[in-house]
Amino acid sequence: IHGAAAIVLFTGAFLAGGYAVFMDSLLFGFIYAAVIVIFFTVIPAVYCSKCPCRGRCMHVILGPISKLLISKPNESAYTVMDVVLTLSAAAAAVIIPQPWLIKNIPLLIFYWAAVIIAAAEIFLFVCKGCGNEKCPMKKISGLK
């Protein structure tokens, strides 16, 4: 349930961010929408494709998306490039709407509350229950 909750919270945050951007600029709204599509493509393709647990993904949807994008499991170790691409996609999705969100304080508060709670769900519960021993996130969270 925690993985699904994190996905719902991140999606809510991204929708709030998209709303803030679209209300000001259609062009930048579409750019941000493309960034979110890239986020939900890069992470499953680059990161989740190497997870031996993707068949029983704790995030519920990222494992199946990774199977659609890369059907054969990639059993190689995570590389620095995997982590950089994953963090870059996540950073772009989180940072880009900030100039627009700052103009709408209630949306900004909702956005960051959702992102922080989702991240806490992942680090406190999802990583703890995940069986992917080679995952850098699991190592970062101290749950080897």
C-alpha positions as CSV (number, residue, x, y, z in Angstrom):
1,I,0.0,0.0,0.0
2,H,2.9,2.4,0.7
3,G,4.3,2.1,-2.8
4,A,0.9,2.9,-4.3
5,A,0.4,5.7,-1.9
6,A,3.8,7.2,-2.9
7,I,2.8,7.0,-6.6
8,V,-0.6,8.6,-5.9
9,L,1.1,11.4,-3.9
10,F,3.8,12.0,-6.6
11,T,1.1,12.0,-9.3
12,G,-1.0,14.5,-7.2
13,A,2.1,16.7,-6.8
14,F,2.9,16.6,-10.5
15,L,-0.7,17.4,-11.4
16,A,-0.7,20.4,-9.1
17,G,2.6,21.5,-10.6
18,G,1.2,21.0,-14.1
19,Y,-1.9,23.0,-13.2
20,A,0.2,25.9,-11.9
21,V,2.4,25.9,-15.1
22,F,-0.5,25.5,-17.5
23,M,-2.4,28.3,-15.9
24,D,0.4,30.7,-16.8
25,S,1.8,29.2,-20.0
26,L,0.5,26.6,-22.4
27,L,4.0,26.2,-23.9
28,F,5.7,25.6,-20.6
29,G,2.7,23.5,-19.5
30,F,3.3,21.1,-22.4
31,I,7.0,21.1,-21.7
32,Y,6.4,20.1,-18.1
33,A,3.9,17.4,-19.2
34,A,6.6,16.0,-21.5
35,V,9.0,16.0,-18.5
36,I,6.5,14.0,-16.5
37,V,6.1,11.5,-19.3
38,I,9.9,11.2,-19.5
39,F,10.0,10.8,-15.7
40,F,7.5,7.9,-15.8
41,T,9.4,6.4,-18.8
42,V,13.1,6.9,-17.8
43,I,12.7,5.6,-14.2
44,P,11.0,2.3,-15.1
45,A,13.3,1.8,-18.2
46,V,16.6,2.6,-16.5
47,Y,16.1,1.9,-12.9
48,C,13.2,-0.5,-12.4
49,S,14.3,-2.7,-15.3
50,K,17.2,-3.9,-13.2
51,C,15.0,-4.8,-10.2
52,P,14.6,-8.5,-9.6
53,C,11.3,-7.7,-7.7
54,R,9.6,-5.8,-10.6
55,G,7.1,-8.7,-10.9
56,R,5.8,-7.9,-7.4
57,C,6.7,-4.2,-7.5
58,M,6.1,-2.3,-4.2
59,H,5.2,0.8,-6.3
60,V,2.5,-1.3,-8.0
61,I,2.8,0.4,-11.4
62,L,6.5,1.1,-12.1
63,G,7.3,-2.6,-12.3
64,P,4.7,-3.3,-15.0
65,I,5.7,-0.2,-16.9
66,S,9.3,-1.4,-16.9
67,K,8.1,-4.8,-18.2
68,L,6.3,-3.0,-21.1
69,L,9.4,-0.9,-21.9
70,I,12.0,-3.7,-21.4
71,S,10.5,-7.1,-21.4
72,K,13.7,-9.1,-20.6
73,P,15.0,-8.4,-17.1
74,N,18.3,-6.6,-16.9
75,E,20.3,-8.3,-14.2
76,S,23.3,-6.1,-14.4
77,A,24.3,-4.0,-11.4
78,Y,23.2,-0.4,-11.2
79,T,25.7,2.0,-12.7
80,V,26.5,5.6,-11.9
81,M,24.8,6.5,-15.1
82,D,21.6,4.7,-14.0
83,V,21.5,6.7,-10.8
84,V,22.3,10.0,-12.6
85,L,19.6,9.5,-15.2
86,T,17.1,8.5,-12.5
87,L,18.0,11.5,-10.3
88,S,17.9,13.9,-13.3
89,A,14.4,12.8,-14.3
90,A,13.2,13.1,-10.7
91,A,14.9,16.5,-10.2
92,A,13.5,17.9,-13.5
93,A,10.0,16.8,-12.5
94,V,10.3,18.4,-9.1
95,I,12.2,21.6,-9.9
96,I,10.6,22.8,-13.1
97,P,7.2,23.9,-11.7
98,Q,8.7,25.8,-8.7
99,P,8.6,29.3,-10.4
100,W,4.9,28.8,-11.1
101,L,4.0,27.2,-7.8
102,I,5.6,30.0,-5.8
103,K,2.8,32.2,-7.3
104,N,0.2,30.0,-5.7
105,I,1.1,29.3,-2.1
106,P,-1.7,26.7,-1.4
107,L,-0.6,24.7,-4.4
108,L,3.0,25.1,-3.4
109,I,2.2,23.8,0.1
110,F,0.2,20.9,-1.3
111,Y,2.9,20.1,-3.8
112,W,5.7,19.9,-1.2
113,A,3.6,18.1,1.4
114,A,2.8,15.4,-1.2
115,V,6.4,15.1,-2.4
116,I,7.8,14.9,1.2
117,I,5.2,12.4,2.3
118,A,5.7,10.3,-0.8
119,A,9.5,10.3,-0.3
120,A,9.0,9.3,3.4
121,E,6.7,6.5,2.3
122,I,9.4,5.2,0.0
123,F,12.3,5.5,2.4
124,L,10.5,4.3,5.5
125,F,8.3,1.6,4.1
126,V,8.8,0.6,0.5
127,C,12.6,0.2,0.7
128,K,12.2,-1.7,4.0
129,G,9.9,-4.2,2.3
130,C,11.7,-4.5,-1.0
131,G,13.9,-7.5,-1.8
132,N,16.2,-5.8,-4.3
133,E,19.5,-6.1,-2.4
134,K,21.4,-4.3,-5.1
135,C,19.3,-1.2,-5.2
136,P,21.2,2.0,-4.4
137,M,18.1,3.5,-2.8
138,K,18.1,0.6,-0.3
139,K,21.7,1.3,0.5
140,I,21.1,5.0,0.9
141,S,18.3,4.5,3.3
142,G,20.5,2.3,5.4
143,L,18.4,-0.8,4.9
144,K,21.0,-3.2,3.4
